[in-house]
Amino acid sequence: MNPPHIVLFDLNAGGHHGQYVKQLAQYWCSRTFQGRLSIMVTPSLLENHTNLVEIVKQCDRADIRELPECPPCQSLTRTARIQGRILKNSLNELKPTHCLLLDFDLFQLSFIFGLRFKYPVSISGIYFRPFLHLKDLLRLGASLSDFVRHIRKRIIFAATLRNPHLTCLFSLDPYFSEKHSSPTVRILSLPDGVEPKHPSASPSETRREYGVKRDRELVLFFGSLAERKGITQTLEAIRLLSPDNQTKLCLALVGAVAPAEEQALMDKLDLLQKTSDVQIIKALRFVSDTEMINLFSASDLILLPYQRHVGSSGVLVRAAQVGKPVLGSNYGLIGRYIRDFGLGIAVESSIPADIASGLSQWLESPQNFPFDAKKASLFGEHHTAEHFSKVIFSEIYGVPS
């Protein structure tokens, strides 16, 4: 019997993908797993995560292979066809025994419409954007289009599970994995892989470095500064705060912004600075892990006003790990986690007035803000890189986790 050959496959270079790939590589290389590990990622991911290359260089049982960059978004079916072709060509070249898709959602249409291999390769994947439960849609007063989207996702998901190569799906939504099963595909709950880190600077040092004014509460908006993350609604909410509350607040915007959206964002920030008393700090760039954890540690509140976001959030886990309350969306998994674990307040994030109301509650009555430090700590301890990697490789190698 040939030794196992595992492939980690990821066409997505943004968000937490580089972190996940690095964690899985580090976990595998630090243990005595049999066989070989091939990591197939895009040049963009490697550019942002050079330490991944160093990890693999020190492991003689692993290698990195670059995938072609996908062209800009086109139609859904054309994009799926291109991504499916890249996956098929890549696996046909290596003929691994198992492939883990780190963004399974991208390949559902390919799995339905004929993605097959002539050799025995099993495939598993991380399912990032599962469909919501009907009761959640009803509670949120979902629109007709939301229900149509829900039905479409259920149909696609059911058809995907019939692909003979698919053996396991890992879901970052534990509520989803509890309620769905398949006779042929295992659906397992997967903790989010967020490596706990300690700050290298004190909160006061970090605040001085960023120029946070004295007696200001530091509110952090971290990650992609995109429309889907609620940046527009957040800036409008800041404008709606009372003059007194504006003088208490420092808003830090830290993260990358798409070039096509940067000028529009800068115009909004310039207008807000001229018409409000809120201090605004801008770091519109990719930041290192060290800088990130220092910022989380120095902040007083973390914002997650994502727009109709279904899946998990590394920012939410990171906030819990450093003991910081959040103000986030009441939609999907983020809203469920905030409510169930006392992580802060969940609001209708598509409505700026609701975000402003939550901020006002936090500024004016912090003692009444719904944050449970003990539950948050337990939540953060569960969602670690170690636990994330252990669940995945235990399933792939068929050993108890």
C-alpha positions, 0 to 999 in steps of 0.5 A: 500500500502506497504511503498517503499523499495529502494535498492542501489546496487553496485558491483564495489568498485573502482573509484567514486563508494564509493563516489556516494553511500555515497552521496546518503545515506547521501541525503536520510537519511537527508530527510524525504523520506518514506520507507526504504533504503538498501545499498548493496555493497562489503566489498572492498567498505566499507573498503575504505569508513568507513564513509558510515557506520557511516552515516547509523548508525545514520539513523534508516531507512537505513541499509547496506548489504554486497555483495560477491566480484566478482571473477577476470575478466573472459569471458564477458558472464561468468562475466555477468552471475555471476553478474546477479546471485548476483543481482537476489539472493540479490533482491529476498531476500529483495523484494524491490519496487525499485533498483538503479544499480550504475553501470548499464553497468555491467548488460546489458547482464543479462537484455537481457538474462532472468533477471526477477523477480516474484514480482513488482520491478522497476529498474533504473541504472546509464549508465556510458559508453554510445556509442559515436555519429557517427559524433564524431567517424567520426571526430576522424577518428575512426577505423573499430573496433571502428565502430563495437564496436559502432554498438554492443553497440547500439544493446545491449542497444536497447535489454536491454531497452525491459526488463520489470523491467527497468523504468529509465536510468540516463546518465552522458553524457547529449549529449547522453540523449538528442539524445536517447529516449524509449517508456518504459524507461525514459533516463535522464541526470544526473550531476556528483556527486562531492562534492565541498570541500575547502582545509585545507592547502594553496597551498604553504603548500601542495607544501612544504609537497610534496617537490615540488621544487621552480619555478616548475609548478606542474602537477597532474596525479590523480586517478588510475595509470593504462594503460587505464588512459594513464600513459605510454603515459604521461611518454613518453610525459614528455621524449619528452619535451625540456630540458628547459621545463623539468626543469620547471616541477614537475609531481605528480603521486597520486593514486592507482596502481594494484600490477601486474603493480606496478613494471613496473611503478616503472621501467619507473619512475626510467628511466625517473628520470635518463634521464630527468630533470623533478621532479617526486613525487610519492604517489602510494596509496589511498588518503583521500578526504582532501589530494586530495583537497589540491593537486588539489588546489596546482596544476597548471595543471591537466592531464586526458590523458585517453585512449578511455574513453567514459564517465564522469570524477570526476577528470575533475569536481574537476579541474573545481571546484577549477579553474584549467585547464586540459590537457585531451583526445579529445575522448568521453565526456571528450573531448566534455566537455573540448571543450564546457566549455573551461576547457583546451586543448584536445589532441589525448592522445594515441600519446605521442607527442601530449601530449608533444605538449600540455604541451609545449604550456601550459609551454611556452605560458600560456596566450594563453592556452584555459581556461575559468575560468567563464565557468569552474566555472559554469560547476563545480557548476552544477556537485555537489553531491546535484544535483546528488542525487536530480535528482535520488531520485526525479525520484525514488519517482516521485516528481519534481526535 
